[in-house]
Amino acid sequence: MPVRRTATFKTELELPPRQRLLAAVCHGDLTPAAAEVEAERLHLRPLLHQPDPTAFDPMSQDRWTLPMTIAWIVWRTPEAVRESWDAYIIGYERWREVFRDGRCVGFEPGPLPNPTWPVLALNENYPRERSREAPWRPRSPHDALEELWKALQQGDIEADAIDLDTKQNVEIQASAWKNLELYFEFGTDVAKEDALSRSGFRDIRFPMCQIIDAWPDRILPETLPPLMAPEGPGYMPLSAAAQWIATKGGAHDPGADFVAWDDAYLRLTDRIASRDVAVTGKEFRSGRSEPLDPALFSDLVVHHLFSSEEVDHADNDELYLWATPYVDKQHWRAKFSDDLRQRRKTIWSKLVVSRADVATWWPFDLGSDGPPRTGAPGRPTSMSVIIEEFDARVTRGEAIRSVGGEAKVLHAWFVKTHPSWSPPTLKTIANRLREQRREYFPPTRN
């Protein structure tokens, strides 16, 4: 704890308000938090200079530094990458302790350490296990560096740097990485064959697009996405079809049971391989849609979010399916799609399968155990289940006279009770309640 001075300072009273607050924090007369509150009260700018994060978007950069790349592999967020970006950190201040006679007497603004490998290697705040927040195989910074080095040696990732001999920017060949090791010299990361060598590379940078493709982000929604039924013409995302199969058309909730999901993807890919279900995808480089060869799906290894462990095919040329739940079009366009990958690269993305073919092989009796969607004439629907609950709430005396209020309650109940079913909108529920409630709540007369 800072040691408070017993003597007051008088000369500092003549300082401008901002400098006076900084001096008070430095001498231990104010805590940093109290000084910041006082600065805000006096309408002063913040005592610490911290750049506007919105002005530093790492996802808009063509190339990333080594620390930025390691941060992405470990944490997979733009925020983590930004915090390892030298252009952002160079203008970032923090409170650092001020010592006198071996005692902490206060704090003063100071810069953050320049983001380099030694700083990142000491960071112990990384995911230790897969979770909703980090649905990928956990890696330490050391693990991430080892994976990156292997990808560079195999030519899966390109890199350019400043040659220490020529001082020119050059591309580092894949064969060179087998003999290179990472060192820290004169405040920067350098790659050299050994510590005594004067030859090597500094300012190493990697194509951002290659990095996020080699180590893609993942999303694990709190509940299953709304069920997409294989109705009508056209195609549907491959994982949406797998969800249709795993949930038996919405009548069953497999939760996170990886065995059930493994079986659903296996049944679907087997039908694709047998030419029973048509599939198309986009060639990743050109973006051109094309029908895919069914043979690609024969004995295909699938990695989905509920897999027992993450598939790692980085060291062989075997094709594998990287499956991602279809959340919405925005996520789909942001590359959260079903992809065929080889090593660390996407070959085909946005895989979709024929709705008609899926409906042929997995029609399911939608009326047997409950409705996955609305609008099927003659069958129970999501709305019929909601009206049944509304009737029960009226009987229990729990129904709200307000149509809008009751619609919100019923919508929340439906989403919680049937997480794998597609709920009607609040407006649809409210419109139906206006018809239904007249039976229970006749208009009052003055």
C-alpha positions in Angstrom: 0.0 0.0 0.0 1.2 3.5 -0.7 2.6 5.3 2.4 0.8 8.6 3.0 2.9 11.7 3.6 2.5 13.5 6.9 3.5 16.9 5.6 1.3 18.8 3.1 2.8 20.3 0.0 2.2 24.0 -0.7 4.1 24.7 -3.8 1.9 22.1 -5.7 -1.2 24.2 -5.0 0.0 26.6 -7.6 0.0 23.9 -10.3 -2.8 23.6 -12.9 -5.6 21.3 -11.7 -4.5 18.4 -13.8 -0.8 18.6 -12.7 -2.0 19.0 -9.1 -3.9 15.8 -9.2 -1.0 13.9 -10.8 1.3 15.2 -8.1 -1.2 14.2 -5.4 -1.3 10.6 -6.7 2.5 10.5 -7.1 3.0 11.5 -3.4 0.2 9.2 -2.1 -2.2 12.0 -1.1 -4.8 10.6 -3.5 -5.4 7.1 -4.9 -5.5 6.8 -8.7 -9.2 6.0 -8.6 -10.0 9.1 -6.5 -7.9 11.3 -8.7 -9.7 10.1 -11.8 -13.1 10.9 -10.1 -11.9 14.4 -9.2 -10.6 15.0 -12.7 -14.0 14.0 -14.1 -15.7 16.4 -11.6 -13.4 19.2 -12.8 -14.2 18.4 -16.4 -10.5 17.5 -17.1 -9.4 15.0 -19.6 -8.5 11.5 -18.2 -5.3 11.5 -16.2 -4.0 8.5 -18.2 -3.7 8.7 -21.9 -5.4 5.7 -23.5 -6.0 5.6 -27.3 -9.5 5.1 -28.7 -9.8 1.4 -29.4 -12.2 2.1 -32.3 -9.4 3.8 -34.1 -7.3 0.6 -34.0 -9.1 -2.2 -35.8 -6.7 -5.1 -36.1 -9.1 -6.9 -38.5 -8.6 -4.2 -41.0 -4.8 -4.7 -41.2 -3.3 -6.6 -44.1 -0.5 -8.0 -41.9 0.0 -8.8 -38.2 3.1 -8.8 -36.1 4.3 -11.9 -34.3 2.7 -10.9 -30.9 -0.6 -10.1 -32.7 -0.6 -13.4 -34.4 0.2 -15.4 -31.2 -2.6 -13.4 -29.4 -5.1 -14.5 -32.1 -4.1 -18.2 -31.9 -4.5 -18.2 -28.1 -7.6 -15.9 -27.6 -9.3 -15.5 -31.0 -10.6 -12.0 -30.3 -9.8 -8.6 -32.0 -9.5 -7.1 -28.5 -6.6 -9.5 -27.6 -4.9 -8.8 -30.9 -5.2 -5.1 -30.4 -3.6 -5.3 -26.9 -0.6 -6.9 -28.6 -0.4 -4.3 -31.4 2.6 -2.0 -30.9 0.9 0.9 -32.7 -1.9 0.8 -30.1 0.2 0.1 -27.0 2.8 2.8 -27.7 0.3 5.5 -26.7 -1.3 3.6 -23.8 -0.5 4.6 -20.2 -1.1 2.8 -16.9 -0.5 3.6 -13.3 2.9 2.4 -12.1 4.2 2.4 -8.5 6.6 5.1 -7.3 9.1 3.9 -4.7 11.2 5.9 -2.2 13.5 4.2 0.3 12.2 0.8 -0.8 8.6 1.8 -0.1 5.7 2.5 -2.5 4.7 6.1 -1.8 2.4 6.6 -4.8 1.7 6.2 -8.5 2.5 7.9 -11.7 1.5 7.5 -15.4 3.8 5.2 -17.3 3.9 3.3 -20.6 2.9 -0.3 -21.1 5.8 -2.6 -22.1 6.2 -2.9 -25.8 4.4 -6.0 -27.0 7.1 -8.6 -27.7 7.3 -12.4 -27.4 8.9 -12.4 -23.9 6.0 -10.2 -22.6 3.4 -12.5 -24.2 5.1 -15.6 -23.0 4.6 -14.5 -19.4 0.8 -14.1 -19.8 -0.9 -16.9 -17.8 -4.4 -15.6 -18.4 -5.4 -18.0 -21.2 -8.2 -20.6 -21.5 -7.3 -23.9 -19.8 -10.3 -25.8 -21.2 -13.0 -25.6 -23.9 -16.0 -23.5 -22.8 -18.8 -21.4 -24.3 -16.4 -18.4 -24.3 -13.5 -20.3 -25.8 -15.0 -23.2 -27.9 -11.6 -24.3 -29.3 -8.7 -26.4 -28.1 -6.9 -24.4 -25.4 -3.4 -23.3 -26.1 -0.8 -21.4 -24.1 1.3 -18.8 -25.8 4.2 -21.3 -26.0 1.8 -23.9 -27.6 0.7 -21.2 -30.1 4.3 -20.3 -31.0 5.1 -24.0 -31.6 2.0 -24.4 -33.9 2.9 -21.2 -35.8 6.5 -22.3 -36.3 5.3 -25.7 -37.7 2.8 -24.0 -40.0 5.6 -21.8 -41.3 7.9 -24.7 -41.8 5.3 -26.5 -43.8 4.5 -23.5 -46.0 0.9 -23.1 -44.8 1.6 -19.6 -43.6 3.7 -16.9 -45.4 5.9 -14.4 -43.7 7.9 -11.3 -44.6 10.5 -9.5 -42.5 13.5 -7.1 -42.5 16.7 -9.0 -43.4 19.3 -8.1 -40.8 22.1 -8.3 -43.4 20.5 -6.3 -46.3 18.0 -4.2 -44.3 15.5 -5.0 -47.0 12.0 -6.4 -46.6 12.1 -10.0 -47.9 9.8 -13.1 -47.9 11.1 -15.8 -45.6 11.1 -19.1 -47.4 9.4 -22.1 -45.7 12.7 -24.1 -45.8 14.4 -21.4 -43.8 12.1 -21.8 -40.8 13.4 -25.2 -40.0 16.7 -23.6 -38.8 15.3 -20.4 -37.3 14.7 -19.8 -33.6 13.1 -16.8 -31.9 15.3 -14.5 -29.8 14.9 -11.1 -28.1 17.5 -8.5 -29.0 17.6 -4.8 -28.5 13.9 -4.6 -27.5 12.6 -6.5 -30.5 11.9 -10.1 -31.6 14.3 -11.6 -34.1 14.5 -15.0 -35.8 18.0 -16.4 -36.2 19.7 -19.7 -36.6 21.6 -19.3 -33.3 22.1 -16.6 -30.6 25.6 -15.6 -31.9 24.6 -15.3 -35.6 24.4 -11.8 -37.0 22.1 -12.9 -39.8 18.4 -13.2 -39.4 15.1 -11.4 -39.6 13.3 -8.7 -37.5 9.8 -7.1 -37.9 8.3 -10.4 -38.9 4.8 -10.0 -40.3 2.1 -12.5 -41.4 -0.9 -12.1 -43.7 -3.9 -11.6 -41.4 -6.3 -13.5 -43.7 -4.0 -16.6 -43.6 -3.8 -16.5 -39.8 -7.6 -16.3 -39.2 -8.2 -19.0 -41.8 -5.6 -21.3 -40.2 -6.9 -20.7 -36.7 -10.6 -19.8 -37.3 -12.8 -18.4 -34.6 -15.7 -20.4 -33.2 -19.1 -19.5 -31.7 -21.1 -21.7 -29.3 -24.6 -20.3 -28.9 -26.3 -20.6 -25.5 -29.1 -22.6 -27.2 -29.5 -24.3 -30.5 -30.2 -22.0 -33.4 -33.8 -21.8 -34.6 -34.6 -25.0 -36.5 -34.5 -24.8 -40.3 -36.9 -27.2 -41.9 -36.1 -28.7 -45.3 -39.1 -27.3 -47.0 -39.5 -25.9 -50.5 -36.9 -25.7 -53.3 -33.2 -24.7 -53.0 -30.5 -25.4 -50.5 -29.9 -25.1 -46.7 -26.6 -25.0 -44.7 -25.1 -28.4 -44.1 -25.1 -27.9 -40.3 -28.7 -26.8 -40.4 -29.5 -30.1 -42.1 -27.5 -32.0 -39.4 -29.4 -30.2 -36.7 -32.7 -31.3 -38.4 -31.4 -34.9 -38.3 -30.0 -34.7 -34.7 -33.2 -33.2 -33.3 -35.5 -35.6 -35.3 -37.2 -32.7 -36.9 -37.4 -30.8 -33.6 -39.0 -33.6 -31.6 -35.8 -34.3 -29.7 -33.2 -32.1 -28.0 -29.8 -33.7 -28.1 -28.2 -30.9 -26.2 -24.4 -31.2 -26.2 -24.4 -35.0 -26.6 -21.5 -35.4 -29.0 -22.5 -39.0 -29.9 -25.9 -37.8 -31.2 -24.3 -35.1 -33.2 -21.5 -37.4 -34.5 -24.3 -39.7 -35.7 -26.3 -37.0 -37.4 -23.2 -35.7 -39.3 -22.2 -39.2 -40.2 -25.6 -40.1 -41.6 -25.7 -36.9 -43.7 -22.2 -37.2 -45.1 -22.8 -40.8 -45.9 -25.8 -39.9 -48.0 -23.8 -37.1 -49.7 -21.1 -39.7 -50.5 -23.7 -42.0 -51.9 -25.0 -39.3 -54.2 -28.4 -39.3 -52.4 -28.0 -35.7 -51.2 -26.6 -32.9 -53.5 -24.1 -30.5 -52.0 -22.5 -27.3 -53.3 -19.9 -25.0 -51.9 -17.8 -22.0 -52.7 -14.2 -22.4 -53.9 -12.4 -20.4 -51.2 -10.0 -18.5 -53.4 -12.3 -17.5 -56.2 -15.6 -17.4 -54.3 -17.3 -19.3 -57.1 -20.1 -21.7 -56.2 -19.9 -25.2 -57.6 -21.3 -28.7 -57.1 -18.9 -30.8 -55.0 -17.7 -34.3 -55.8 -19.6 -36.7 -53.5 -16.5 -38.8 -53.2 -15.0 -36.1 -51.0 -17.4 -37.0 -48.3 -16.6 -40.7 -48.1 -15.3 -41.5 -44.6 -15.0 -37.8 -44.0 -13.8 -36.7 -40.5 -16.1 -34.1 -39.0 -15.3 -31.5 -36.4 -18.4 -29.8 -35.0 -18.9 -27.7 -31.9 -20.0 -30.7 -29.8 -17.1 -33.0 -30.7 -15.4 -34.8 -27.9 -12.1 -33.1 -28.9 -10.8 -30.8 -31.6 -9.7 -32.4 -34.8 -6.2 -31.5 -35.7 -5.3 -32.4 -39.3 -2.5 -29.8 -39.6 0.1 -32.5 -40.2 -1.5 -34.4 -43.0 -3.3 -33.8 -46.3 -6.6 -35.5 -45.3 -9.7 -33.4 -46.0 -12.0 -32.7 -43.0 -15.3 -30.9 -42.4 -15.2 -27.9 -40.1 -18.9 -27.6 -39.2 -20.4 -24.5 -37.6 -24.1 -24.0 -36.5 -26.0 -21.7 -38.8 -26.9 -18.7 -36.6 -28.0 -16.1 -39.1 -26.9 -14.6 -42.4 -24.6 -12.1 -40.8 -22.6 -14.8 -39.2 -22.7 -16.9 -42.3 -21.2 -14.0 -44.4 -18.6 -13.5 -41.6 -17.2 -16.9 -42.4 -19.0 -18.8 -39.6 -20.0 -21.5 -42.1 -19.5 -25.2 -42.9 -16.1 -25.6 -44.6 -14.0 -28.4 -46.2 -10.5 -27.8 -45.0 -7.1 -29.4 -45.7 -4.2 -28.9 -43.3 -4.7 -25.3 -42.1 -6.5 -23.9 -45.1 -10.1 -23.7 -46.2 -10.7 -25.3 -49.6 -14.5 -25.0 -50.0 -16.6 -22.8 -47.7 -20.4 -22.2 -47.2 -21.4 -25.8 -47.9 -25.2 -26.2 -48.6 -27.3 -29.3 -49.2 -30.5 -29.9 -51.2 -33.6 -29.3 -49.1 -35.6 -31.7 -51.1 -33.0 -34.5 -50.7 -32.9 -33.9 -46.9 -36.7 -34.0 -46.7 -36.7 -37.3 -48.7 -34.4 -39.1 -46.4 -35.4 -37.5 -43.1 -39.1 -36.5 -43.4 -39.9 -37.1 -39.7 -43.5 -37.1 -38.4 -43.6 -33.5 -37.2 -46.9 -34.1 -35.4 -45.8 -37.0 -33.1 -43.9 -35.3 -30.3 -44.3 -31.6 -30.9 -43.9 -28.9 -33.5 -40.5 -27.7 -34.7 -42.0 -24.8 -36.6 -45.3 -23.0 -37.5 -47.6 -23.2 -40.5 -48.0 -26.9 -41.3 -51.8 -27.3 -41.9 -53.4 -30.2 -40.0 -50.5 -30.7 -37.7 -49.8 -29.3 -34.2 -47.7 -26.1 -34.5 -45.6 -24.0 -32.3 -48.5 -21.7 -31.9 -50.8 -24.5 -30.8 -48.3 -25.4 -28.0 -48.3 -21.7 -26.9 -52.1 -21.5 -26.9 -52.2 -24.7 -24.8 -49.9 -23.0 -22.3 -52.0 -19.8 -22.4 -55.1 -21.9 -21.6 -53.3 -23.5 -18.6 -52.1 -20.0 -17.4 -55.7 -18.8 -17.5 -56.9 -21.8 -15.5 -54.2 -21.2 -12.9 -55.1 -17.5 -12.8 -51.7 -16.5 -14.0 -52.6 -14.9 -17.4 -52.0 -11.2 -17.8 -54.8 -9.1 -19.2 -52.3 -7.1 -21.3 -51.9 -8.8 -24.7 -48.3 -7.5 -25.1 -47.3 -8.6 -21.6 -48.8 -12.0 -22.0 -47.1 -12.5 -25.4 -43.7 -11.7 -23.9 -44.3 -14.2 -21.1 -45.4 -17.0 -23.5 -42.5 -16.3 -25.9 -40.0 -16.5 -23.0 -41.6 -19.8 -21.8 -41.6 -21.3 -25.3 -37.9 -20.5 -25.9 -36.9 -21.9 -22.5 -39.1 -25.0 -22.7 -38.4 -25.9 -26.4 -34.9 -24.5 -27.1 -34.5 -26.4 -30.3 -37.8 -25.3 -31.8 -38.3 -22.1 -33.9 -40.6 -19.7 -31.9 -43.2 -17.5 -33.5 -42.6 -13.8 -33.3 -44.0 -11.6 -30.5 -46.3 -10.0 -33.0 -47.6 -13.3 -34.2 -48.3 -14.5 -30.6 -50.0 -11.2 -29.7 -52.3 -11.3 -32.8 -53.4 -14.9 -31.9 -53.9 -13.9 -28.3 -56.2 -11.1 -29.3 -58.5 -13.7 -30.8 -58.1 -16.3 -28.0 -58.4 -13.9 -25.0 -62.0 -12.8 -25.9 -63.1 -16.2 -24.6 -61.6 -15.6 -21.2 -61.6 -11.8 -20.9 -64.7 -10.3 -22.5 -64.6 -6.6 -23.0 -65.5 -4.6 -19.9 -68.5 -2.2 -20.1 -68.7 1.1 -18.4 
